[in-house]
Amino acid sequence: MSRRKPELQAIDPNAWPTVAYTELDEGSRRKFEQRRQAVLRYIAGESIKAIEESTHVNRRQLYRWLERAQSAHPDGRPFGFRALIHYARIAEYGRVSDVHLRGERGCRGAAGAFAQLLERYPALAGWLLLQVKQRKILLMQMHTDGRLCTRLRGLNSLHDNFLRQCRAAGLTAADYPLNTNGHAIRSLARRLKAEMLRSFGTAARSAGASHLKGLPRVEDAGTPAAVRPYQVVEFDGHRLDIRLKVVVRDPLGFAHEFEIERVWLLVIIDVCTRAVLGYHIALAREYSRYDVIKTIEHAIEPHRPQTFTIPGLAYGPQDGFPSGHLPELAYVTWECIKLDNAKANLANEALTALCEFVGCVADAGPRHSPDERPYIERFFGTIASRLSSRLPGYTGSHPRDLRRALADPKGDLRLYVSFDELAELVEYAVSAYNGTPHRGLNNATPLEAMEYFVRGRQTMLVWLAEQQRRTLCLMQQAKQRRVRAYLEQGVRPHINLHGVRYTNLVLANSPRLIGQHLLIYMNADDLRSVRAFLADGMELGVLEAQGAWRVVPHNLKLRQEIRKHAGRRRRSANLESNAIEAYVDEKLKQAKKTRKAATELAHVKLLLASAPTVRTPVGPLRSIEPQSARPPGTAPTITTPTTAVVELAPRTSVRPRKLSIGTGQVF
């Protein structure tokens, strides 16, 4: 039966830190080698008696060395072979006897007295830790010959407060530290330095650092290392620190400028090539799950070049986006996406779009850890330094930022950047970033790195199925709506979605669907129409909104605001017939007073400018003529980029027919 200690039977010396014993002096090296051989022979299973005879090492010393080797080092690893070095100390000195006053200059032989004091009075130790945490004392680093030289700032004030705490704890003038000449100020300084330097985070925070940098990256077991394009991508949203304005033209052509709230820039970047796959600009205080899905769509779809109106802005020969530079990268999906724990990112619709539709792994990572997504955070830093900080109205990274005062236009809205100009500047900055040499790619541009992997090394890619490309709306979570109809009133089958009726010719002529549930997929940026599927998954077709909601493009947020506005004021039927137009008029009046109203007005302007329409021959809509600016009964007008005014519908004299619908709704 083995008489070895159970805790010493299963030891793996291969996991122990080693020692460069060849650099030790002759005596220390001989002692270390003797101890190391004894420990290794014991771990190998050799008997204690044989080890004592061959190495002349006492078994008690051998057990002591084994226990010392397995004790924890301050770096988190075991001491290992480091504990076998001659005179190596693995524990702090612990004083047993009390401190007695000797001599006129204070106490002598007081080693370990301060540690003994804190051990006997835990309240003093807790008070010191609180002072370090609250930064009552600061650590200053002195650069001297590459060595770490530190000084404490505020030590005298803290020492006075420490003596008050000692007196409050019951210590008298005959007790340590009040019985010494310097009242243990040097011992206090050594203790504070040791506490601050216990971890780099505490030391950096005590020195005034707000962020920690340079930690070696350790790849998570659940997230693979990015060795090829579209293997790992990162997603995040960045709030641009600039003040913006929106320019609205009235029917007479005069421009009105209003200050609006800030915007969010949502980006998806490839880790391997550092290329930005797609981005989305969200004009809101906080971006939503619909903005997340919109960013995913922009990253998957082929990029559409933008027409610049600012003089001097144009795509460079090396600039662009991966899907525009390489046509075969259109509708390519990725394997893993890293994002933070924002509510919009972890919403059911966003996770469903990523995991089920795109077919990737979503890695949210730990909270409050931006270092887990270093590449996109570094990209946002580039955008802030090259774009945001150079624009008038820059708000700065903190209230005392000098650049904030230098970029302040003193309330002159003419100097602010408009939202349309910002959209062009962001497009230019992102495309230029993809064509700029990157130090992380050995001075190759992200687009060159993407081309090298895709065409040079012929990296395997995964494309979205052809059927899914035509149904990107399926990335959103389906909403169930019941088909309703009123036979006695002659109202055809329809569904109600956010306060508006939707139907089409197929649904309107299908009485068998009355009472059944339909799966509705909507485009949050354009609710004029939605796609409907039966409960078994069969497609029913596109359902169009009824009334004025089918004419003007609008998103979900705009409709909710209009319905809220109509519910508060309950105007006449004129508001219900042209709700969007009346909403624009109301926000136009409020825009001069609040930035929130100006932001909501900018939403409408953005939708009218970008949403596609097939019902008018003038292309994208720019602005609608306010209702109060035209005679009653006339058709609304729209303003194009060339400020041309076009009738939405020609006015012809026809004889109206008498309506037979009893509900008052127009279908």
KOLNUNU-666952 format. One record per residue (C-alpha): x, y, z. Coordinates in steps of 0.001 Angstrom, whole numbers, padded with zeros to 6 digits. Layout:
(pt (X Y Z))
...
END
This chain:
(pt (000000 000000 000000))
(pt (001413 003407 -000969))
(pt (002182 005724 001930))
(pt (002377 008815 -000264))
(pt (000164 011783 000504))
(pt (-003041 011674 -001610))
(pt (-002764 015322 -002707))
(pt (000768 014691 -004011))
(pt (000054 011560 -006029))
(pt (-001458 013224 -009136))
(pt (000928 016007 -010140))
(pt (001662 017086 -013707))
(pt (005083 018827 -013768))
(pt (004657 019583 -017492))
(pt (002137 022306 -016560))
(pt (004533 023976 -014129))
(pt (006422 027147 -015106))
(pt (010114 026415 -015597))
(pt (013270 028249 -014542))
(pt (016262 029401 -016609))
(pt (018606 027651 -014180))
(pt (021589 027983 -016531))
(pt (021737 031700 -015714))
(pt (022026 031095 -011938))
(pt (025332 031167 -010116))
(pt (027150 027902 -009452))
(pt (025876 027342 -005915))
(pt (022247 028260 -006628))
(pt (022227 026165 -009785))
(pt (023571 023094 -007956))
(pt (020949 023401 -005212))
(pt (018141 023946 -007711))
(pt (019160 020915 -009794))
(pt (019306 018749 -006671))
(pt (015825 019770 -005619))
(pt (014385 019430 -009128))
(pt (015735 015882 -009484))
(pt (014265 014912 -006126))
(pt (010840 016275 -007033))
(pt (010805 014670 -010492))
(pt (011893 011269 -009152))
(pt (009180 011424 -006510))
(pt (006516 012261 -009119))
(pt (007829 009411 -011306))
(pt (007015 006943 -008493))
(pt (010438 006248 -006981))
(pt (010502 005402 -003285))
(pt (011290 008029 -000679))
(pt (014157 006012 000770))
(pt (015889 005700 -002601))
(pt (015497 009425 -003209))
(pt (017012 010253 000196))
(pt (020002 008000 -000403))
(pt (020801 009295 -003900))
(pt (020044 013039 -003500))
(pt (020653 013425 000249))
(pt (017353 015295 000538))
(pt (015246 014891 003653))
(pt (011693 013706 003023))
(pt (010257 016579 005034))
(pt (011998 019071 002788))
(pt (010726 017160 -000240))
(pt (007108 017388 000935))
(pt (007589 021073 001695))
(pt (008921 021770 -001796))
(pt (006020 019920 -003404))
(pt (003469 021931 -001440))
(pt (005275 025181 -002271))
(pt (005377 024268 -005963))
(pt (001597 023748 -006042))
(pt (000718 026983 -004242))
(pt (-000800 029790 -006322))
(pt (001415 032518 -007738))
(pt (000103 036120 -008038))
(pt (000066 035688 -011841))
(pt (-002633 033012 -011508))
(pt (-000428 030008 -012250))
(pt (001174 027610 -009731))
(pt (004689 028418 -008527))
(pt (005978 025185 -010060))
(pt (009742 024911 -010345))
(pt (010038 028577 -009363))
(pt (009427 027531 -005749))
(pt (012638 025443 -005787))
(pt (014952 028437 -006255))
(pt (017141 029090 -003211))
(pt (015706 031877 -001015))
(pt (012557 032144 -003164))
(pt (009706 033649 -001105))
(pt (006179 032454 -001814))
(pt (004354 034119 001103))
(pt (004486 037488 002784))
(pt (006170 037909 006127))
(pt (003744 037570 009031))
(pt (004611 039358 012264))
(pt (003640 037764 015560))
(pt (004999 040003 018329))
(pt (003788 043516 019069))
(pt (005698 046650 018133))
(pt (007539 048392 020971))
(pt (009027 051883 020887))
(pt (012831 051927 020813))
(pt (015024 054953 020484))
(pt (014245 058600 019897))
(pt (013670 058300 016135))
(pt (010833 055843 016463))
(pt (010549 052063 016377))
(pt (013197 049651 015218))
(pt (012636 046039 014235))
(pt (009088 046738 013055))
(pt (009095 044441 010023))
(pt (005565 043383 009156))
(pt (004035 045812 011648))
(pt (001783 047537 009086))
(pt (000433 044224 007769))
(pt (-000188 043153 011365))
(pt (-002098 046395 011973))
(pt (-004407 045858 009006))
(pt (-004933 042241 009999))
(pt (-006017 043207 013505))
(pt (-008206 046082 012290))
(pt (-010030 044973 009114))
(pt (-011914 048291 009038))
(pt (-008657 050102 008281))
(pt (-007864 047695 005429))
(pt (-011338 048199 003964))
(pt (-010995 051966 004266))
(pt (-007715 051914 002321))
(pt (-009266 049812 -000457))
(pt (-012147 052284 -000673))
(pt (-009731 055205 -001037))
(pt (-007970 053449 -003910))
(pt (-011289 052620 -005583))
(pt (-012536 056193 -005256))
(pt (-009214 057503 -006602))
(pt (-008468 059577 -003508))
(pt (-004828 058929 -004303))
(pt (-003304 058815 -007778))
(pt (-000432 056790 -009169))
(pt (002070 058690 -011316))
(pt (004501 056813 -013566))
(pt (007999 058210 -013977))
(pt (009946 057220 -017090))
(pt (013511 056494 -015953))
(pt (015756 054209 -018021))
(pt (012830 051997 -018964))
(pt (012165 051020 -015343))
(pt (008816 051330 -013584))
(pt (009182 054252 -011195))
(pt (006018 055427 -009527))
(pt (005000 058221 -007197))
(pt (001856 058730 -005164))
(pt (-000044 061953 -005554))
(pt (-002107 063016 -002548))
(pt (-000238 060837 -000042))
(pt (000023 063464 002717))
(pt (-003687 064182 002739))
(pt (-004523 060483 002736))
(pt (-002003 059861 005544))
(pt (-003689 062466 007740))
(pt (-007065 060852 007167))
(pt (-005536 057438 007880))
(pt (-004286 058619 011274))
(pt (-007769 059911 012071))
(pt (-009161 056489 011215))
(pt (-006581 054890 013523))
(pt (-007616 057124 016423))
(pt (-011255 056398 015698))
(pt (-010465 052672 015893))
(pt (-009163 053120 019484))
(pt (-005422 053382 018934))
(pt (-003509 055665 021287))
(pt (-000153 057440 021155))
(pt (001507 054360 022619))
(pt (000290 052103 019801))
(pt (001626 051587 016311))
(pt (001642 053634 014068))
(pt (001175 056623 016383))
(pt (004261 055707 018424))
(pt (006662 056100 015487))
(pt (008449 059181 014259))
(pt (006965 059200 010726))
(pt (003648 057616 011747))
(pt (004252 054798 009202))
(pt (003869 057020 006154))
(pt (006430 055001 004191))
(pt (004732 051721 005120))
(pt (001418 053241 004038))
(pt (002939 054272 000695))
(pt (004350 050792 000088))
(pt (000998 049216 000938))
(pt (-000891 051549 -001404))
(pt (001551 050945 -004239))
(pt (001321 047198 -003763))
(pt (-002468 047382 -003818))
(pt (-002545 049545 -006952))
(pt (-000021 047382 -008782))
(pt (-001801 044163 -007865))
(pt (-003506 044186 -011297))
(pt (-002929 046246 -014414))
(pt (-006535 047423 -014457))
(pt (-006280 048890 -010965))
(pt (-002909 050482 -011741))
(pt (-004101 052018 -015015))
(pt (-007290 053344 -013435))
(pt (-005309 054841 -010546))
(pt (-003044 056524 -013096))
(pt (-006032 058075 -014917))
(pt (-006621 055657 -017809))
(pt (-010220 055239 -018968))
(pt (-009691 052310 -021362))
(pt (-007373 049323 -021336))
(pt (-005509 048345 -024480))
(pt (-003020 045744 -025619))
(pt (-004533 042616 -024076))
(pt (-003557 039594 -026222))
(pt (-006582 038164 -027968))
(pt (-007664 034692 -026950))
(pt (-009989 033120 -029490))
(pt (-013170 031746 -028014))
(pt (-013826 028070 -028540))
(pt (-017262 028861 -029965))
(pt (-015992 031451 -032459))
(pt (-013540 030250 -035133))
(pt (-010527 032280 -036160))
(pt (-011089 034233 -039372))
(pt (-008772 032756 -042014))
(pt (-010947 033479 -045056))
(pt (-013517 036093 -046107))
(pt (-017101 035859 -044865))
(pt (-016100 033415 -042129))
(pt (-016458 035886 -039251))
(pt (-018013 039349 -039474))
(pt (-018624 041995 -036826))
(pt (-021687 044196 -036427))
(pt (-022185 047280 -034292))
(pt (-023829 050682 -034263))
(pt (-022022 053988 -033774))
(pt (-023702 057236 -032869))
(pt (-022142 060035 -034913))
(pt (-021098 062916 -032668))
(pt (-022272 065714 -034935))
(pt (-025215 068095 -035082))
(pt (-027275 067918 -038271))
(pt (-029922 069885 -040062))
(pt (-032691 069050 -042490))
(pt (-033605 071295 -045407))
(pt (-037287 071368 -046449))
(pt (-038578 073373 -049385))
(pt (-042051 074843 -049351))
(pt (-044329 074949 -052451))
(pt (-042866 078321 -053446))
(pt (-039332 076921 -053495))
(pt (-038032 078595 -050328))
(pt (-035735 076464 -048176))
(pt (-036374 076024 -044439))
(pt (-033586 074640 -042224))
(pt (-034166 072831 -038932))
(pt (-031749 071183 -036528))
(pt (-032382 067478 -036000))
(pt (-031158 064811 -033626))
(pt (-028061 062723 -034228))
(pt (-027930 059640 -036381))
(pt (-026663 056081 -035986))
(pt (-024262 054391 -038376))
(pt (-024735 050607 -038438))
(pt (-021950 048627 -040117))
(pt (-021067 045003 -040899))
(pt (-017331 044449 -041457))
(pt (-015436 041332 -042513))
(pt (-012757 040293 -040013))
(pt (-010372 038584 -042435))
(pt (-010145 041361 -045025))
(pt (-011320 044359 -042903))
(pt (-013745 045220 -045720))
(pt (-017050 046918 -044925))
(pt (-019755 044730 -046467))
(pt (-022650 047113 -045922))
(pt (-023960 049907 -043745))
(pt (-027211 051628 -042843))
(pt (-027930 055115 -041486))
(pt (-030684 055248 -038861))
(pt (-032179 058632 -038057))
(pt (-033369 058075 -034492))
(pt (-032312 058363 -030879))
(pt (-031803 054599 -030724))
(pt (-031713 052161 -033619))
(pt (-034298 049370 -033696))
(pt (-034431 045744 -034836))
(pt (-035700 046901 -038218))
(pt (-032501 048908 -038678))
(pt (-030468 045796 -037820))
(pt (-032318 043783 -040457))
(pt (-031895 046612 -042971))
(pt (-028128 046558 -042385))
(pt (-028093 042809 -043014))
(pt (-029964 043334 -046280))
(pt (-027495 046005 -047427))
(pt (-024561 043714 -046626))
(pt (-026055 040805 -048608))
(pt (-027505 042642 -051606))
(pt (-025227 043975 -054370))
(pt (-024166 047516 -053632))
(pt (-025827 050257 -055664))
(pt (-023529 053199 -056473))
(pt (-024702 056575 -055255))
(pt (-024760 059797 -057244))
(pt (-022804 062531 -055475))
(pt (-024063 066100 -055542))
(pt (-021282 067617 -053410))
(pt (-018518 068989 -055662))
(pt (-015295 067037 -055383))
(pt (-016846 063801 -054121))
(pt (-016492 060794 -056413))
(pt (-015550 057137 -056216))
(pt (-011813 056627 -056586))
(pt (-010355 053967 -058880))
(pt (-009636 051711 -055861))
(pt (-012731 052626 -053809))
(pt (-016023 050824 -053534))
(pt (-017656 047871 -051820))
(pt (-016929 044136 -052163))
(pt (-020226 043296 -053885))
(pt (-019734 046179 -056318))
(pt (-016042 045520 -056940))
(pt (-016524 041766 -057374))
(pt (-019946 040907 -058836))
(pt (-019692 037285 -057642))
(pt (-019892 038499 -054024))
(pt (-023538 039524 -054374))
(pt (-025791 037610 -051960))
(pt (-022854 035899 -050204))
(pt (-023584 034945 -046588))
(pt (-021229 034628 -043638))
(pt (-020690 031866 -041097))
(pt (-020456 033764 -037787))
(pt (-021352 037300 -036726))
(pt (-020140 039052 -033565))
(pt (-022367 041681 -031995))
(pt (-023005 043273 -028620))
(pt (-025893 042782 -026200))
(pt (-028046 045683 -027402))
(pt (-031760 044969 -027248))
(pt (-032178 045607 -030965))
(pt (-029432 043057 -031742))
(pt (-030917 040364 -029511))
(pt (-034520 040867 -030619))
(pt (-036297 037759 -031867))
(pt (-036651 039135 -035396))
(pt (-032953 040056 -035618))
(pt (-031785 036666 -034324))
(pt (-034236 034861 -036587))
(pt (-032937 036766 -039602))
(pt (-029342 035869 -038727))
(pt (-029686 032272 -037575))
(pt (-032503 030953 -039777))
(pt (-032524 033089 -042921))
(pt (-028818 033884 -043306))
(pt (-027800 030655 -041574))
(pt (-024958 031964 -039398))
(pt (-023943 031757 -035751))
(pt (-024684 034855 -033647))
(pt (-022051 035479 -030962))
(pt (-023210 038219 -028582))
(pt (-020147 037920 -026347))
(pt (-019835 039260 -022794))
(pt (-021456 042541 -021858))
(pt (-019523 045814 -021808))
(pt (-016627 044239 -023711))
(pt (-016000 046226 -026906))
(pt (-012559 044621 -027178))
(pt (-014312 041442 -028308))
(pt (-015080 043305 -031568))
(pt (-011826 045213 -032123))
(pt (-012016 045609 -035893))
(pt (-015346 047395 -036087))
(pt (-014502 049531 -033056))
(pt (-011290 050536 -034804))
(pt (-013281 051333 -037946))
(pt (-015601 053620 -035992))
(pt (-012514 055344 -034607))
(pt (-011354 055923 -038170))
(pt (-014744 057363 -039130))
(pt (-014668 059657 -036090))
(pt (-011172 060956 -036887))
(pt (-011593 061284 -040656))
(pt (-015219 062391 -040884))
(pt (-017087 063372 -037716))
(pt (-014385 065433 -036030))
(pt (-013779 067454 -039212))
(pt (-017376 068591 -039680))
(pt (-018930 071726 -038208))
(pt (-021176 070943 -035286))
(pt (-018917 068173 -033926))
(pt (-019987 067511 -030333))
(pt (-016733 065876 -029225))
(pt (-016075 062643 -027405))
(pt (-016600 064306 -023990))
(pt (-017904 067685 -022738))
(pt (-014386 069115 -022296))
(pt (-013201 068135 -025766))
(pt (-011405 071110 -027328))
(pt (-012551 070127 -030808))
(pt (-016138 070671 -029677))
(pt (-015488 074359 -029045))
(pt (-013527 074752 -032272))
(pt (-016278 073153 -034396))
(pt (-019152 075031 -032752))
(pt (-020943 077076 -035468))
(pt (-022506 079306 -032775))
(pt (-026057 078364 -033735))
(pt (-025661 079233 -037419))
(pt (-027692 076527 -039177))
(pt (-026134 077416 -042502))
(pt (-022879 075855 -041332))
(pt (-024468 072596 -040196))
(pt (-024247 069530 -042392))
(pt (-027593 068440 -043772))
(pt (-028739 064855 -043645))
(pt (-028473 064462 -047417))
(pt (-024923 065751 -047345))
(pt (-024066 063419 -044469))
(pt (-025372 060431 -046431))
(pt (-023043 061292 -049316))
(pt (-020104 061886 -046967))
(pt (-020621 058538 -045241))
(pt (-020850 056763 -048599))
(pt (-017641 058413 -049716))
(pt (-015813 057745 -046413))
(pt (-016777 054049 -046255))
(pt (-015924 053389 -049901))
(pt (-012610 055220 -049491))
(pt (-011851 053118 -046400))
(pt (-012271 049936 -048458))
(pt (-009752 051299 -050959))
(pt (-007152 052588 -048475))
(pt (-004057 050492 -047574))
(pt (-004468 048834 -044182))
(pt (-001555 048147 -041839))
(pt (-003242 044982 -040590))
(pt (-003162 043662 -044184))
(pt (000508 044491 -044843))
(pt (-000494 047732 -046588))
(pt (-002977 046011 -048899))
(pt (-006433 047530 -049250))
(pt (-009481 045601 -047994))
(pt (-010747 045256 -051564))
(pt (-007377 043915 -052721))
(pt (-007385 041409 -049866))
(pt (-010913 040346 -050770))
(pt (-009958 039900 -054430))
(pt (-006848 037925 -053459))
(pt (-008817 035447 -051367))
(pt (-011821 035143 -053697))
(pt (-010125 035072 -057109))
(pt (-006500 034335 -056266))
(pt (-006945 031537 -053737))
(pt (-010486 030660 -054889))
(pt (-011907 030586 -051392))
(pt (-015115 028646 -050936))
(pt (-018143 030915 -050474))
(pt (-021788 030320 -049626))
(pt (-024447 032179 -051586))
(pt (-028022 032848 -050632))
(pt (-030506 030685 -052513))
(pt (-032158 032239 -055549))
(pt (-035584 031925 -053976))
(pt (-034438 033668 -050805))
(pt (-032970 036547 -052784))
(pt (-036444 037414 -054053))
(pt (-037939 037085 -050572))
(pt (-035611 039019 -048314))
(pt (-038710 040112 -046440))
(pt (-038769 036636 -044886))
(pt (-035913 037719 -042652))
(pt (-038528 039423 -040545))
(pt (-040773 037556 -038186))
(pt (-044166 036840 -039683))
(pt (-047206 038508 -038160))
(pt (-050493 036627 -038062))
(pt (-053576 038530 -039128))
(pt (-057125 037231 -039407))
(pt (-059034 037754 -042652))
(pt (-062129 039847 -041998))
(pt (-065188 040647 -044098))
(pt (-068742 041879 -043584))
(pt (-071115 039999 -045854))
(pt (-074245 041915 -044887))
(pt (-072501 045196 -045734))
(pt (-070773 043921 -048848))
(pt (-067249 044589 -047481))
(pt (-064798 042272 -049223))
(pt (-062175 040163 -047385))
(pt (-059230 042112 -046024))
(pt (-056791 042251 -043120))
(pt (-056049 045040 -040665))
(pt (-052389 045868 -040025))
(pt (-051417 048790 -037801))
(pt (-054755 050486 -038298))
(pt (-054889 050166 -042113))
(pt (-056765 047735 -044347))
(pt (-054834 045580 -046849))
(pt (-056203 043475 -049675))
(pt (-055672 042458 -053312))
(pt (-057783 040955 -056070))
(pt (-057133 037380 -054963))
(pt (-058018 038003 -051332))
(pt (-060979 040219 -052174))
(pt (-062495 037384 -054246))
(pt (-061781 034552 -051764))
(pt (-064665 034313 -049290))
(pt (-063385 030910 -048175))
(pt (-060466 032673 -046421))
(pt (-062753 034663 -044116))
(pt (-061802 033944 -040519))
(pt (-058480 032281 -041375))
(pt (-055075 033559 -040330))
(pt (-052519 034837 -042843))
(pt (-048762 035157 -042382))
(pt (-047797 038751 -043131))
(pt (-044262 039889 -043979))
(pt (-043792 043631 -044172))
(pt (-041035 045987 -045212))
(pt (-040621 048323 -042261))
(pt (-039366 051093 -044583))
(pt (-042341 050963 -046973))
(pt (-045714 049827 -045659))
(pt (-047683 050591 -048814))
(pt (-047725 046867 -049483))
(pt (-047014 043637 -047629))
(pt (-046553 040011 -048680))
(pt (-049098 037482 -047498))
(pt (-048866 033710 -047146))
(pt (-051450 031183 -046106))
(pt (-051151 029343 -042809))
(pt (-049644 026333 -044600))
(pt (-046922 028499 -046184))
(pt (-048434 028935 -049653))
(pt (-047999 032443 -051059))
(pt (-051135 034525 -051445))
(pt (-049507 037543 -053050))
(pt (-048895 041202 -052364))
(pt (-051540 043043 -050348))
(pt (-051793 046791 -050844))
(pt (-052845 049379 -048304))
(pt (-056183 051076 -048917))
(pt (-056905 054779 -049037))
(pt (-054205 057439 -048932))
(pt (-051765 055024 -047305))
(pt (-051125 053328 -050669))
(pt (-050070 056564 -052407))
(pt (-047268 058016 -050298))
(pt (-044343 055856 -049127))
(pt (-044052 055634 -045349))
(pt (-042483 053398 -042737))
(pt (-043809 051828 -039564))
(pt (-042525 054555 -037277))
(pt (-044127 057251 -039398))
(pt (-047466 055463 -039409))
(pt (-047382 054989 -035656))
(pt (-046594 058669 -035137))
(pt (-049393 059719 -037481))
(pt (-051902 057477 -035740))
(pt (-050781 058804 -032379))
(pt (-051088 062347 -033692))
(pt (-054570 061691 -035072))
(pt (-055678 060015 -031855))
(pt (-054625 062984 -029763))
(pt (-056273 065690 -031801))
(pt (-059167 063901 -033504))
(pt (-059488 066217 -036415))
(pt (-062114 066178 -039091))
(pt (-062386 063673 -041905))
(pt (-059979 065824 -043897))
(pt (-057124 064574 -041676))
(pt (-058088 060944 -042147))
(pt (-058217 061268 -045922))
(pt (-054735 062795 -046162))
(pt (-053095 061745 -042909))
(pt (-049490 061810 -044092))
(pt (-049893 065227 -045650))
(pt (-051467 066692 -042522))
(pt (-048733 065126 -040412))
(pt (-046063 066809 -042559))
(pt (-047803 070174 -042151))
(pt (-047952 069768 -038394))
(pt (-044299 068763 -038054))
(pt (-043290 071614 -040351))
(pt (-044816 074025 -037847))
(pt (-043163 072362 -034857))
(pt (-039724 071891 -036444))
(pt (-038589 075394 -035559))
(pt (-039189 074743 -031864))
(pt (-037960 071204 -031164))
(pt (-035292 068996 -032689))
(pt (-037541 065970 -032198))
(pt (-040137 067379 -034566))
(pt (-037399 068254 -037043))
(pt (-036093 064706 -036828))
(pt (-039538 063267 -037524))
(pt (-039871 065665 -040438))
(pt (-036527 064422 -041733))
(pt (-037898 060879 -041568))
(pt (-040710 061827 -043908))
(pt (-038340 063661 -046233))
(pt (-036007 060695 -046356))
(pt (-038840 058312 -047181))
(pt (-040225 060539 -049897))
(pt (-036759 060826 -051418))
(pt (-035645 057197 -051317))
(pt (-038707 054939 -051381))
(pt (-039524 053482 -054804))
(pt (-042830 054293 -056455))
(pt (-044473 053050 -059643))
(pt (-047622 055126 -059593))
(pt (-046088 058421 -060751))
(pt (-043825 059071 -063741))
(pt (-041555 061486 -061888))
(pt (-039394 058961 -060044))
(pt (-038472 059333 -056385))
(pt (-040631 061745 -054433))
(pt (-038923 064662 -052707))
(pt (-041591 066589 -050830))
(pt (-045354 066951 -050735))
(pt (-047113 070238 -051049))
(pt (-048657 071045 -047633))
(pt (-052400 070885 -047483))
(pt (-052692 074414 -046200))
(pt (-050836 075797 -049237))
(pt (-053251 074703 -051957))
(pt (-056949 075260 -052675))
(pt (-059406 072724 -051283))
(pt (-060229 069832 -053571))
(pt (-057020 070031 -055626))
(pt (-054616 067121 -055965))
(pt (-051375 067135 -053937))
(pt (-048119 067961 -055726))
(pt (-044609 066656 -055319))
(pt (-041218 068311 -055749))
(pt (-038434 066512 -057593))
(pt (-034680 067228 -057230))
(pt (-035061 069761 -060071))
(pt (-037912 071454 -058129))
(pt (-040424 070554 -060829))
(pt (-044031 070407 -059675))
(pt (-046067 067578 -061158))
(pt (-049682 066597 -060634))
(pt (-050142 063189 -059035))
(pt (-053287 062600 -061086))
(pt (-054745 064556 -064051))
(pt (-057924 066459 -063330))
(pt (-060617 065374 -065751))
(pt (-064334 066151 -065554))
(pt (-066113 062873 -065044))
(pt (-069506 062119 -063619))
(pt (-069127 060413 -060260))
(pt (-071078 057302 -059480))
(pt (-073049 056854 -056302))
(pt (-071242 054688 -053754))
(pt (-073044 051668 -052378))
(pt (-070588 050974 -049553))
(pt (-072147 051672 -046212))
(pt (-068977 051919 -044086))
(pt (-067646 055077 -045652))
(pt (-064303 053427 -046551))
(pt (-062866 053783 -050043))
(pt (-061471 050612 -051624))
END
